Amino acid sequence: FKQKTAYEIMPSLVGSEMCIRDRIFIENFRCFKHIQIHPSNLCLLIGENDSGKTAILHALRMILGRWRPMPDDIYTNDPNVAPKDRDPIEIEVVLIPEDPAKGFTDDEHAFFSEHFDIDDNGNEKLRIKLRYGWDSEREEFRTEIRFQKRDGDGDEFSARYANQFGFFLIDALRDITREIANKTGLWGRLLSSITLSDTVQEKVSNLFRQANEILQKDPAFKSIKERFESLIEGIFSLPSDVENVRVSPIPQEAAEILRSADLHVRSKGSNVFLPISKHGMGAQSAAVIALFRTWAERRDIPNIFFGFEEPEAHLHPHVQRYLFRELTNLGAQVFITTHSTFIADQADLRDIVLLHRKGDESMAHQIPSQDFLPPDWEMAIKRYICLLYTSPSPRD
């Protein structure tokens, strides 16, 4: 029996215009002195704890998601060396077209024009490099992101170009309460993207007004409102013969009720809908990923990349497999860290990047992209890697 790979159980990954297919180069960043990896559209990062899986996701977020490094992000094997005396961080990504045979689109040529680099085979690539370190002239730590050319630095990777890219990361500490209660969370961002029709807004607003009028007539509610109003009138010297306070138990506008909407989910075999925050950790973790998956489908960034830390956390193996298929079907390049053999088994051997510690630094290893191994060898090697290195316990 041959285990089906992710590519055999899902449609082809299409959607983003560019992907980091050529290489990711990281130097002097956290646990990495120097690594270079060549990711596929699905890049599975496996290895023992503290081997650098999260560091790679954070490096990508810094260069494509406009996060910035900090002094303690600079690699060193000597804690007595101050950050400003360490070698600078360098993070470089090399982007190629989603379909190399077709090349970059006319729109991409028009937008990036002179920023493309040409390799020895005449192929166009877009190279972007971040540098971070101590600037002795300015006496401060400084971040610089520039396009790269064969002869050195190109122009600045300014906001105009950065707006064409995005790296979105769902970390291992998934907090459903934060994502729902916070207006800037996934739920708030998702609902704020909705535009209700004029007819619906008018009908909902009329219902809100009627409900508020009924509530205002309730004696208990009315007494509290009147007492509060009398105190406000005294504090601010307001006239008492006009209404000075309005309390709206229900929002006045349709958009407001969307922003305050909660999520209730019914468990299997139950007729009771409970707030998602009352469910178990597995359900909450899955709900955050489901929210992200829903939000990602409404994105409007041309070149988008996704990172997920340990999507298997608290989940049953069957659910892990299902979520993996959903995440790899986002229509963009996806980077996943995992300790799950159920997830790693579904990936192609060449999708896997194996990370491990060697002394003070972490190393990265991959199987070359060329087809030189018999299928049974590929399966045996993948099974060995998955069983040995997806365990959370350190391995020699």
Secondary structure as UniProt FT lines:
FT   HELIX           6..9
FT   STRAND          18..29
FT   TURN            30..31
FT   STRAND          32..37
FT   STRAND          42..47
FT   TURN            49..50
FT   HELIX           53..64
FT   HELIX           71..73
FT   TURN            79..80
FT   HELIX           83..85
FT   STRAND          89..97
FT   TURN            100..102
FT   HELIX           106..112
FT   HELIX           113..115
FT   STRAND          117..118
FT   TURN            120..121
FT   STRAND          124..135
FT   TURN            136..139
FT   STRAND          140..149
FT   TURN            150..151
FT   STRAND          152..156
FT   HELIX           159..162
FT   TURN            163..164
FT   STRAND          165..170
FT   HELIX           176..181
FT   TURN            183..184
FT   HELIX           186..192
FT   HELIX           198..216
FT   HELIX           219..236
FT   TURN            240..241
FT   HELIX           254..259
FT   STRAND          264..266
FT   TURN            268..269
FT   STRAND          273..275
FT   HELIX           276..278
FT   HELIX           281..296
FT   TURN            297..298
FT   STRAND          303..309
FT   TURN            311..314
FT   HELIX           317..327
FT   TURN            328..329
FT   STRAND          333..337
FT   HELIX           341..344
FT   TURN            345..346
FT   HELIX           349..351
FT   STRAND          352..358
FT   TURN            359..360
FT   STRAND          361..365
FT   HELIX           375..389
//
